[in-house]
Amino acid sequence: MILTPFKIVYELFVFGIQAAFVYGLALILAVAFIAYVIASHPKEKVVYIETQPIVEEMKIPDEPIEVCNAIAGCRVDPNTGNIIK
C-alpha cells in the first residue's frame, strides 16, 4: 500500500479530530470530578461571637504631668516612670 501525501494529511487530520475528542472528553470529566469534590465538601459551621468594646473612664491626674523639653531627652526612672532631674 502506497501512502500518498493527501492520504497522510487525511490520516493526520482524522487522528487530530479523534485526539481532540478524547482529550476534550477527559477534560470535561476532570472538571466534573473537581466540581463534585468541591460540592460534596462538608460546610463548616460559622459561629458568630458578639463582643462589646471595653470602655474605661478617663481619669484626670491630680498633679500636672512633667514634660521633658530637652533636645537629647531626659532620664526616666525605670521603676516609676518619672523623669529624673
SULQUI-V61725 format. One record per residue. OMEGA is omega in whole degrees, 0 to 359 (none if undefined). Layout:
omega
OMEGA
OMEGA
This chain:
omega
181
179
177
180
180
180
178
178
179
180
177
179
180
178
178
179
180
180
179
178
182
180
176
178
178
178
178
179
179
179
179
179
178
178
178
180
180
182
183
179
183
180
178
180
181
180
178
179
181
180
176
181
178
181
178
179
179
179
180
181
181
181
181
181
178
180
179
180
182
180
182
182
181
176
182
177
184
181
183
182
180
179
178
182
none
